Amino acid sequence: MHKNFTVSERETVNRYVIGDIHGCNRTFGKLLKKINISKSDEIYILGDMINRGSNSSGVLNRIIKLKKQGFKIFPLKGNHEQMLLTVINNEPERLFNFLRFYKSSDLLSMKGKIKKKYIKLLETLPTYFELDNFILVHAALDLSNDNIFENQEFMLSSRYQRGNISQLEGKILIHGHTVSDFETIKERINERSQIICIDNGCIYGDSRKGFGRLVCLNIDKMEIISKRNCENA
C-alpha cells in the first residue's frame, strides 16, 4: 500500500492512539500524565485537535513543546484542521468569524493573524498512518477504492466506512470523528474489532450520558486509558 508518512524502524515501549481533543487542553495534559509517557513511547493523535473547546492554542503548544523535547508524537490532520487551512489559504477575510464561531480565537496573534508556528504544524500533518498491524485515520477509509488512501476527503470527513474490510488486509483501522459511547468503544476493543472508533466526545463533558471522555488506546496491549473532561475543574 502507498504511504504518505513513514515511521522508521525503532524499539518502542508502547504506542498510544488518542482521539479527538477539540481544544480540551487541560484534559489532554491530565491524560498524558495518566499514561505517564516516556520518550521511548509513540503517541499518535487522530486529528481534530482544535475548535469547540476553549484552548486550541494550548493543545497545539503542548504538541509543539513535546516534539521539541524529543517525544515521539505524531498528530494527524482532521477535518477541523483542514477547514482552518482552507480558510487561511482561500478565504482569509473569514478567519476572524470562523475562529470566533469555533471558540478558537486564541490561535490568533496580537496582530490578528494565525501564529506561524501553528500554520507550520498544520501544513505538515498527514492524513493517515499505516503501521505494522494498524491503519490510523481521522474519520474513515473508502474501502471500495483499490487505493484505500486515495480519497482524502473521505478520510477527513466521512461519517461511515465504505467497502469491504478485506481491503484492510488484516489490519485494524482506528479512527475518530464520529462520536461513540464509552461502552461501545470498550466492547469493540475487547472484541478486537477490525474497525474501532475511539472518539467519545470529550468536548461534551457531563452533558451526555456515556460520553465526555478523552480516550487513548494502547495498541500494543489493546488497553484503553481515558480521562473525563476536566476543563472546568
Order of alpha helices (4+ residues) and beta strands (2+ residues): beta-alpha-beta-alpha-beta-alpha-alpha-alpha-beta-beta-beta-alpha-beta-beta-alpha-beta-beta-beta
